[in-house]
């Protein structure tokens, strides 16, 4: 159950960030032809996951299925 909650919270944070950055990009540059806000949020999320999970794959934030 914890895994589902963590994935749901992560999805909510990502979606909210995309929505906010999309609105900000629209205000600053008009209607963009390329979804730059989605690109920024996805790259930021990847970097956050990379920094959360240790190089060996063991992390206190990652749940095991055993």
KOLGU-4560 file (N, C-alpha, C; in nm, 3 decimals, padded with zeros to 5 digits):
<recs>
<n_xx: 00.082 n_yy: -00.120 n_zz: 00.000 ca_xx: 00.000 ca_yy: 00.000 ca_zz: 00.000 c_xx: 00.086 c_yy: 00.126 c_zz: 00.000 mol: A seq: 1 type: UNK>
<n_xx: 00.201 n_yy: 00.120 n_zz: 00.068 ca_xx: 00.290 ca_yy: 00.236 ca_zz: 00.071 c_xx: 00.339 c_yy: 00.271 c_zz: -00.068 mol: A seq: 2 type: UNK>
<n_xx: 00.368 n_yy: 00.168 n_zz: -00.150 ca_xx: 00.418 ca_yy: 00.191 ca_zz: -00.284 c_xx: 00.317 c_yy: 00.269 c_zz: -00.368 mol: A seq: 3 type: UNK>
<n_xx: 00.191 n_yy: 00.231 n_zz: -00.355 ca_xx: 00.085 ca_yy: 00.298 ca_zz: -00.431 c_xx: 00.073 c_yy: 00.443 c_zz: -00.388 mol: A seq: 4 type: UNK>
<n_xx: 00.082 n_yy: 00.468 n_zz: -00.259 ca_xx: 00.073 ca_yy: 00.603 ca_zz: -00.208 c_xx: 00.191 c_yy: 00.688 c_zz: -00.256 mol: A seq: 5 type: UNK>
<n_xx: 00.312 n_yy: 00.633 n_zz: -00.254 ca_xx: 00.430 ca_yy: 00.706 ca_zz: -00.299 c_xx: 00.419 c_yy: 00.739 c_zz: -00.448 mol: A seq: 6 type: UNK>
<n_xx: 00.376 n_yy: 00.644 n_zz: -00.528 ca_xx: 00.360 ca_yy: 00.669 ca_zz: -00.671 c_xx: 00.252 c_yy: 00.774 c_zz: -00.696 mol: A seq: 7 type: UNK>
<n_xx: 00.144 n_yy: 00.767 n_zz: -00.622 ca_xx: 00.037 ca_yy: 00.865 ca_zz: -00.637 c_xx: 00.081 c_yy: 01.006 c_zz: -00.600 mol: A seq: 8 type: UNK>
<n_xx: 00.154 n_yy: 01.019 n_zz: -00.492 ca_xx: 00.204 ca_yy: 01.150 ca_zz: -00.450 c_xx: 00.302 c_yy: 01.204 c_zz: -00.554 mol: A seq: 9 type: UNK>
<n_xx: 00.389 n_yy: 01.117 n_zz: -00.604 ca_xx: 00.484 ca_yy: 01.160 ca_zz: -00.708 c_xx: 00.413 c_yy: 01.205 c_zz: -00.834 mol: A seq: 10 type: UNK>
<n_xx: 00.310 n_yy: 01.133 n_zz: -00.873 ca_xx: 00.232 ca_yy: 01.172 ca_zz: -00.990 c_xx: 00.160 c_yy: 01.305 c_zz: -00.970 mol: A seq: 11 type: UNK>
<n_xx: 00.108 n_yy: 01.326 n_zz: -00.850 ca_xx: 00.041 ca_yy: 01.452 ca_zz: -00.821 c_xx: 00.138 c_yy: 01.568 c_zz: -00.827 mol: A seq: 12 type: UNK>
<n_xx: 00.255 n_yy: 01.552 n_zz: -00.767 ca_xx: 00.355 ca_yy: 01.660 ca_zz: -00.765 c_xx: 00.400 c_yy: 01.692 c_zz: -00.908 mol: A seq: 13 type: UNK>
<n_xx: 00.425 n_yy: 01.588 n_zz: -00.988 ca_xx: 00.466 ca_yy: 01.610 ca_zz: -01.126 c_xx: 00.359 c_yy: 01.679 c_zz: -01.208 mol: A seq: 14 type: UNK>
<n_xx: 00.236 n_yy: 01.636 n_zz: -01.192 ca_xx: 00.126 ca_yy: 01.697 ca_zz: -01.267 c_xx: 00.104 c_yy: 01.843 c_zz: -01.228 mol: A seq: 15 type: UNK>
<n_xx: 00.109 n_yy: 01.870 n_zz: -01.099 ca_xx: 00.092 ca_yy: 02.008 ca_zz: -01.052 c_xx: 00.205 c_yy: 02.097 c_zz: -01.102 mol: A seq: 16 type: UNK>
<n_xx: 00.328 n_yy: 02.046 n_zz: -01.102 ca_xx: 00.442 ca_yy: 02.124 ca_zz: -01.150 c_xx: 00.429 c_yy: 02.152 c_zz: -01.300 mol: A seq: 17 type: UNK>
<n_xx: 00.386 n_yy: 02.053 n_zz: -01.378 ca_xx: 00.366 ca_yy: 02.074 ca_zz: -01.522 c_xx: 00.258 c_yy: 02.180 c_zz: -01.547 mol: A seq: 18 type: UNK>
<n_xx: 00.152 n_yy: 02.173 n_zz: -01.471 ca_xx: 00.043 ca_yy: 02.270 ca_zz: -01.488 c_xx: 00.092 c_yy: 02.411 c_zz: -01.455 mol: A seq: 19 type: UNK>
<n_xx: 00.162 n_yy: 02.426 n_zz: -01.344 ca_xx: 00.212 ca_yy: 02.557 ca_zz: -01.302 c_xx: 00.313 c_yy: 02.612 c_zz: -01.404 mol: A seq: 20 type: UNK>
<n_xx: 00.411 n_yy: 02.530 n_zz: -01.444 ca_xx: 00.511 ca_yy: 02.577 ca_zz: -01.539 c_xx: 00.451 c_yy: 02.603 c_zz: -01.676 mol: A seq: 21 type: UNK>
<n_xx: 00.351 n_yy: 02.526 n_zz: -01.715 ca_xx: 00.283 ca_yy: 02.551 ca_zz: -01.841 c_xx: 00.214 c_yy: 02.687 c_zz: -01.843 mol: A seq: 22 type: UNK>
<n_xx: 00.149 n_yy: 02.721 n_zz: -01.735 ca_xx: 00.086 ca_yy: 02.852 ca_zz: -01.723 c_xx: 00.187 c_yy: 02.964 c_zz: -01.721 mol: A seq: 23 type: UNK>
<n_xx: 00.298 n_yy: 02.942 n_zz: -01.652 ca_xx: 00.404 ca_yy: 03.042 ca_zz: -01.646 c_xx: 00.467 c_yy: 03.063 c_zz: -01.783 mol: A seq: 24 type: UNK>
<n_xx: 00.493 n_yy: 02.955 n_zz: -01.855 ca_xx: 00.551 ca_yy: 02.966 ca_zz: -01.989 c_xx: 00.454 c_yy: 03.037 c_zz: -02.084 mol: A seq: 25 type: UNK>
<n_xx: 00.326 n_yy: 03.012 n_zz: -02.070 ca_xx: 00.226 ca_yy: 03.078 ca_zz: -02.154 c_xx: 00.224 c_yy: 03.228 c_zz: -02.128 mol: A seq: 26 type: UNK>
<n_xx: 00.236 n_yy: 03.267 n_zz: -02.000 ca_xx: 00.237 ca_yy: 03.409 ca_zz: -01.965 c_xx: 00.363 c_yy: 03.479 c_zz: -02.017 mol: A seq: 27 type: UNK>
<n_xx: 00.475 n_yy: 03.410 n_zz: -02.011 ca_xx: 00.602 ca_yy: 03.472 ca_zz: -02.050 c_xx: 00.624 c_yy: 03.474 c_zz: -02.201 mol: A seq: 28 type: UNK>
<n_xx: 00.586 n_yy: 03.367 n_zz: -02.269 ca_xx: 00.623 ca_yy: 03.355 ca_zz: -02.411 c_xx: 00.504 c_yy: 03.334 c_zz: -02.503 mol: A seq: 29 type: UNK>
<n_xx: 00.384 n_yy: 03.340 n_zz: -02.453 ca_xx: 00.269 ca_yy: 03.310 ca_zz: -02.537 c_xx: 00.252 c_yy: 03.160 c_zz: -02.550 mol: A seq: 30 type: UNK>
<n_xx: 00.180 n_yy: 03.118 n_zz: -02.650 ca_xx: 00.154 ca_yy: 02.976 ca_zz: -02.670 c_xx: 00.278 c_yy: 02.909 c_zz: -02.729 mol: A seq: 31 type: UNK>
<n_xx: 00.350 n_yy: 02.830 n_zz: -02.650 ca_xx: 00.470 ca_yy: 02.765 ca_zz: -02.703 c_xx: 00.434 c_yy: 02.651 c_zz: -02.798 mol: A seq: 32 type: UNK>
<n_xx: 00.518 n_yy: 02.632 n_zz: -02.899 ca_xx: 00.495 ca_yy: 02.520 ca_zz: -02.991 c_xx: 00.555 c_yy: 02.392 c_zz: -02.937 mol: A seq: 33 type: UNK>
<n_xx: 00.646 n_yy: 02.405 n_zz: -02.843 ca_xx: 00.711 ca_yy: 02.288 ca_zz: -02.783 c_xx: 00.676 c_yy: 02.287 c_zz: -02.634 mol: A seq: 34 type: UNK>
<n_xx: 00.634 n_yy: 02.174 n_zz: -02.578 ca_xx: 00.595 ca_yy: 02.169 ca_zz: -02.435 c_xx: 00.717 c_yy: 02.174 c_zz: -02.342 mol: A seq: 35 type: UNK>
<n_xx: 00.778 n_yy: 02.290 n_zz: -02.333 ca_xx: 00.901 ca_yy: 02.307 ca_zz: -02.254 c_xx: 00.877 c_yy: 02.279 c_zz: -02.106 mol: A seq: 36 type: UNK>
<n_xx: 00.759 n_yy: 02.312 n_zz: -02.056 ca_xx: 00.732 ca_yy: 02.288 ca_zz: -01.914 c_xx: 00.735 c_yy: 02.139 c_zz: -01.882 mol: A seq: 37 type: UNK>
<n_xx: 00.682 n_yy: 02.056 n_zz: -01.969 ca_xx: 00.686 ca_yy: 01.912 ca_zz: -01.948 c_xx: 00.830 c_yy: 01.861 c_zz: -01.951 mol: A seq: 38 type: UNK>
<n_xx: 00.910 n_yy: 01.912 n_zz: -02.043 ca_xx: 01.049 ca_yy: 01.873 ca_zz: -02.051 c_xx: 01.125 c_yy: 01.909 c_zz: -01.924 mol: A seq: 39 type: UNK>
<n_xx: 01.105 n_yy: 02.030 n_zz: -01.875 ca_xx: 01.175 ca_yy: 02.075 ca_zz: -01.753 c_xx: 01.135 c_yy: 01.990 c_zz: -01.633 mol: A seq: 40 type: UNK>
<n_xx: 01.005 n_yy: 01.965 n_zz: -01.615 ca_xx: 00.958 ca_yy: 01.886 ca_zz: -01.501 c_xx: 01.007 c_yy: 01.743 c_zz: -01.511 mol: A seq: 41 type: UNK>
<n_xx: 01.006 n_yy: 01.684 n_zz: -01.629 ca_xx: 01.052 ca_yy: 01.545 ca_zz: -01.643 c_xx: 01.202 c_yy: 01.532 c_zz: -01.616 mol: A seq: 42 type: UNK>
<n_xx: 01.281 n_yy: 01.625 n_zz: -01.665 ca_xx: 01.426 ca_yy: 01.621 ca_zz: -01.637 c_xx: 01.452 c_yy: 01.643 c_zz: -01.489 mol: A seq: 43 type: UNK>
<n_xx: 01.381 n_yy: 01.738 n_zz: -01.428 ca_xx: 01.398 ca_yy: 01.762 ca_zz: -01.284 c_xx: 01.360 c_yy: 01.638 c_zz: -01.203 mol: A seq: 44 type: UNK>
<n_xx: 01.253 n_yy: 01.572 n_zz: -01.242 ca_xx: 01.211 ca_yy: 01.450 ca_zz: -01.173 c_xx: 01.314 c_yy: 01.339 c_zz: -01.186 mol: A seq: 45 type: UNK>
<n_xx: 01.371 n_yy: 01.325 n_zz: -01.305 ca_xx: 01.475 ca_yy: 01.223 ca_zz: -01.325 c_xx: 01.596 c_yy: 01.252 c_zz: -01.238 mol: A seq: 46 type: UNK>
<n_xx: 01.636 n_yy: 01.378 n_zz: -01.230 ca_xx: 01.751 ca_yy: 01.414 ca_zz: -01.146 c_xx: 01.721 c_yy: 01.391 c_zz: -00.998 mol: A seq: 47 type: UNK>
<n_xx: 01.599 n_yy: 01.419 n_zz: -00.957 ca_xx: 01.561 ca_yy: 01.395 ca_zz: -00.818 c_xx: 01.564 c_yy: 01.247 c_zz: -00.785 mol: A seq: 48 type: UNK>
<n_xx: 01.512 n_yy: 01.165 n_zz: -00.875 ca_xx: 01.515 ca_yy: 01.019 ca_zz: -00.852 c_xx: 01.659 c_yy: 00.969 c_zz: -00.850 mol: A seq: 49 type: UNK>
<n_xx: 01.740 n_yy: 01.020 n_zz: -00.941 ca_xx: 01.881 ca_yy: 00.977 ca_zz: -00.947 c_xx: 01.953 c_yy: 01.013 c_zz: -00.818 mol: A seq: 50 type: UNK>
<n_xx: 01.924 n_yy: 01.128 n_zz: -00.762 ca_xx: 01.991 ca_yy: 01.170 ca_zz: -00.639 c_xx: 01.933 c_yy: 01.103 c_zz: -00.515 mol: A seq: 51 type: UNK>
<n_xx: 01.811 n_yy: 01.051 n_zz: -00.527 ca_xx: 01.749 ca_yy: 00.982 ca_zz: -00.414 c_xx: 01.798 c_yy: 00.838 c_zz: -00.403 mol: A seq: 52 type: UNK>
<n_xx: 01.810 n_yy: 00.772 n_zz: -00.517 ca_xx: 01.855 ca_yy: 00.634 ca_zz: -00.519 c_xx: 02.007 c_yy: 00.633 c_zz: -00.525 mol: A seq: 53 type: UNK>
<n_xx: 02.068 n_yy: 00.560 n_zz: -00.436 ca_xx: 02.214 ca_yy: 00.552 ca_zz: -00.432 c_xx: 02.266 c_yy: 00.472 c_zz: -00.550 mol: A seq: 54 type: UNK>
<n_xx: 02.393 n_yy: 00.490 n_zz: -00.585 ca_xx: 02.448 ca_yy: 00.417 ca_zz: -00.700 c_xx: 02.433 c_yy: 00.266 c_zz: -00.691 mol: A seq: 55 type: UNK>
<n_xx: 02.437 n_yy: 00.210 n_zz: -00.571 ca_xx: 02.421 ca_yy: 00.066 ca_zz: -00.556 c_xx: 02.278 c_yy: 00.019 c_zz: -00.567 mol: A seq: 56 type: UNK>
<n_xx: 02.184 n_yy: 00.111 n_zz: -00.574 ca_xx: 02.044 ca_yy: 00.076 ca_zz: -00.585 c_xx: 01.975 c_yy: 00.066 c_zz: -00.450 mol: A seq: 57 type: UNK>
<n_xx: 02.051 n_yy: 00.066 n_zz: -00.341 ca_xx: 01.990 ca_yy: 00.056 ca_zz: -00.208 c_xx: 01.960 c_yy: 00.198 c_zz: -00.157 mol: A seq: 58 type: UNK>
<n_xx: 01.839 n_yy: 00.220 n_zz: -00.120 ca_xx: 01.801 ca_yy: 00.350 ca_zz: -00.070 c_xx: 01.693 c_yy: 00.331 c_zz: 00.036 mol: A seq: 59 type: UNK>
<n_xx: 01.695 n_yy: 00.412 n_zz: 00.140 ca_xx: 01.588 ca_yy: 00.401 ca_zz: 00.240 c_xx: 01.453 c_yy: 00.446 c_zz: 00.186 mol: A seq: 60 type: UNK>
<n_xx: 01.451 n_yy: 00.513 n_zz: 00.071 ca_xx: 01.327 ca_yy: 00.564 ca_zz: 00.014 c_xx: 01.264 c_yy: 00.471 c_zz: -00.087 mol: A seq: 61 type: UNK>
<n_xx: 01.336 n_yy: 00.366 n_zz: -00.125 ca_xx: 01.284 ca_yy: 00.270 ca_zz: -00.222 c_xx: 01.238 c_yy: 00.146 c_zz: -00.148 mol: A seq: 62 type: UNK>
<n_xx: 01.119 n_yy: 00.099 n_zz: -00.176 ca_xx: 01.062 ca_yy: -00.014 ca_zz: -00.107 c_xx: 01.100 c_yy: -00.144 c_zz: -00.177 mol: A seq: 63 type: UNK>
<n_xx: 01.128 n_yy: -00.245 n_zz: -00.100 ca_xx: 01.155 ca_yy: -00.376 ca_zz: -00.158 c_xx: 01.027 c_yy: -00.458 c_zz: -00.158 mol: A seq: 64 type: UNK>
<n_xx: 01.019 n_yy: -00.550 n_zz: -00.251 ca_xx: 00.899 ca_yy: -00.636 ca_zz: -00.262 c_xx: 00.918 c_yy: -00.770 c_zz: -00.194 mol: A seq: 65 type: UNK>
<n_xx: 01.020 n_yy: -00.784 n_zz: -00.110 ca_xx: 01.043 ca_yy: -00.914 ca_zz: -00.046 c_xx: 00.970 c_yy: -00.926 c_zz: 00.084 mol: A seq: 66 type: UNK>
</recs>
